[in-house]
Amino acid sequence: MIEKFYSKLLCIIIACLISNTASSTVVVTAPPQGITANNSFSVRVRDESKAWQELYNYNVRVNFYKVSNASMVKFSFSGTIDMEVKYNADTVNSYEIRPAWMVSKAYRVGNVITLSTSQLDSFPRNFVIIVNGDLDHCLHVLTNPLEVNPPKETDSNVCVVEPGQTTIPLPEGKNTYYFKPGLHTGEHLGTWIELDLGRTYPIDSISLIQRDYTHRFKVYIRNSLSDLAYTLAYDGMNNRAKGIVNQSFTPVSGRYVKIQFFENTSKDNLYSTHINEFKVFAGSSKNLALNKLRVSSNPGMEAIVDGNDNEGWKPQNNEMIGDGVAGRFWLYGNGQKMYIPDGAVVRGGIYATGVSDISIFGRGIVDASQSLHAGEEQYIRRVNPYLNLSGGMRDTLEGITVLDPPGWTATVESSNSLIKNYSSIGCEGNSDGVSLGKSTTLTGSFIRTSDDVLCYPGNNTVCKNSVVWGDKAHVFFLTSGKNIRFSNIDVIGAHEKLWDYQGVICIEAFNGSTISDITFENIRISPFRDSQSALVMWITTSLTNYWWPKPGKSIKNVVLKNITYEGSGETPSIIEGSCSGIQIINYKRPNFNCVTSAYEANISIKGNTDNINFSCTDKPTVSRLFRKK
C-alpha cells in the first residue's frame, strides 16, 4: 500500500516537472548585405540546445535632441533562453535593464552581462540594456514569438518578389506578396497603373501628359498575366521635361502595359504624382490606352486614361502625406497581404487606402534610413507616414520592425484593425509612433520615437501589453474620442524640452472637442532623462497653441489606476479646465506607496474642475521597473 502511494507520488512529481519545463527554440536570421551594423555590443543567445548563436547588431538612430547611434538585436524565440551581452565601447561601470521584470538571473562579470528571459506570446520580451547611464547608445533587444504557419513560396496564393524585382499586380488567384529574404529598394516602388489593351500589339511609343510637375517613370510591357516579369520598354528616369512627354522606342510586343511613377525631378516640386493622361501607340495615331485600365495602385487613377487631356489624377489627400508620393509599395485590393519574412529588408513605404482586410506581417524590417529626412532638400519630400492603412476595415500590422522613419511612422486609421508584435525605432522630429483608428487594438509592441508615441486613438481603441519610449513630446496623446483604454504598458523613457508638449499621459481637448470614458491602468513609468523636461500627466481643455488655436469643450470620466512613477523631482502634473470625474486610484510614487491627495501626487489642479478623486484600493509593494547594477 505504501509502495503504491510513493509510486503515485513520484509519478505526480515527474509529471509536474515535465509540465513546468517548457522547451525553448531560438530563430536567428542574418540581414542582407548593405545593412549598417553597430559594434558597440556583441550579443549571443542560446536555447535548450545550449549552442550559442551570434546576433547581428543593427545600427539604429535615436533622440531628436541629440541624434545618436544606438544598437538593436532582433530574433524570435519560445520558452526560456539565455543571453550574453558584451559591451565593446568602454568599461562597464553600471547597467540598467528596462523593464527589468522581463529578465531574470541578470549578472555582470567585467564587460559581459548575462541574463535569462522567458517568452510570453501575449507580451513579447522587448527591453533595453543601458550601460553607464547612456540612454542614447543603449542596446534594444526586440523579440517575437515563433511564427505559426507562415506563408511558403510555393503556396498557390503567393506571388514571390525577388530582391530588386519590379513588383507586378497580383496574378489572378493570388493575394499575397512574398518578399524573399534580401534587400528590396525603394527605386522599385512607386505609384502605378496597368492597362489591358485587349490583345497583343507591337507597342512603339507613348505620350505622357504631366499635370503640374516633371516625373521620373518607367514603362513596362508583358504578354500575359501569367508572366511574372515585365519587359522594360522605356526608361524615363532621366526625364526633365515638363508638360507633354512623347517618346518612341524599339517595338515591344505585348498586351499589358504598366507605367510606374517615381519621384519628381525638380527641386521646387513635391515628391508627388500629378498626371492628366497616358497614351499608348503601336505604329499609328490610335490611342490604345483609352479606357483600358486593368488595375492601379490608387483609387481614381482611371482618370489617367479617360481621354481628357486637361483633367487627370492627383493625390486625394494633403500633398505632404498624399497618396501619390513616390517611394511606396501599394496594396490596392481588398484582402491583399504583404509578407516580409525574417532576413528581408524593404526600403520603401507601404500604403493601402480605401481597401479592407489588408495584412502586412512577418519578421522582417522596413528600413527608412535611406529615405529623405527633414533638413535633406525639402521637408515635405519625405515619405510620410511610412506605413499607412486608411479608409478601410479589419487591417493587420504584425511582427515587422520599422527603422528610422523620416516622418510619421504608422497611421493605422482603418477601423476594427489589429497591430500586434510591431516595433519601430526612430529619431526624426514628427516621427510619431502609431496613429490609431476606431475600434483598433495595439498589443505586444515596442515603439521608441522622437514625437508622440501612441496618438489620436479613435473611439473604442485598446492599447496594451507594450513597451514604449518617447524621446520627444507625449507618450500617450488623446485629443478627442471616448471609450479608449491603455493597460499593462511600460514607459521606459520620456523627455521633452518644450513646455506645451510635455506629459507622458496627455489628454488635451482642443477646438471644442470632447473626451470621455478613458482608462489608463497598470502603467509603469521609469525615471525621466531630465526630471524638469517631463511630467507624468497633463489633462486639460485650456491649452491652445499653433496647431490647436481654440480650447476644448470637456473631459469626463477618466480612470488612472495603478500608475507607477519611479522617478522624482519631475515638473508637477496638471489637471485644468472643464474636467470632471477624474479618478486616480493606487497612484504610486517613490515616497508614497499610494497617493491620497494632489499634493502627494505632485499634481496642480486648477480651472473649472470637478470631482477629482484620489483613492487606494490595495497595498501592493512597489516593484522596481529597472535594474541598476
Summary of the structure (lengths in Angstrom):
residues: 629
radius of gyration: 27.1
end to end distance: 54.2
largest distance: 101.9
contacts: 2248
relative contact order: 0.09
helix: 8%
strand: 44%
